[in-house]
Amino acid sequence: DTWNFAHHHCGKLWFAGGLIALPLSVLILLCVRGQSEEAIGIAGLCVLAAQIVFLFVSVGLTEVALKKTFDAEGKRKA
């Protein structure tokens, strides 16, 4: 039950985050279109770093949700 809950919760976060990140990433990268390779690389690295941070945050949020929903033995709280 905890496995299914965690994957469902994290999947919802990733889906919502992806809906936000995709247009923002495209917009940011379009802003550096035609600029130097260095500028494009830095922008791409910043986009990538923000996406990785989001992935780590989503794991933390899922852990918090698990602790709110389940006890230490993995049983749903009443």
C-alpha positions, 0 to 999 in steps of 0.5 A: 500500500505504501509503495502504491501510495508513494508512486501515485503521489510522486507521479502526480507531482512529476506530472504537474511539475512537468506541465510547468517545467516544459513551457518554462524550459522552452521559453528560457532556451528560446531566449538564448537562441542564436547566442553563443554556445557558452550562453546556451550551455549556461542556460541549459545547465540552469534549466537542468539544475532547476529540474533536478532540484524539483526531483529531489524536492518531490521525493521529500514531499512524498516522504512527508505525505507517507509519514502523514498517511502511514504509521511506522509499520506501514499501516494507514493512520485512522 
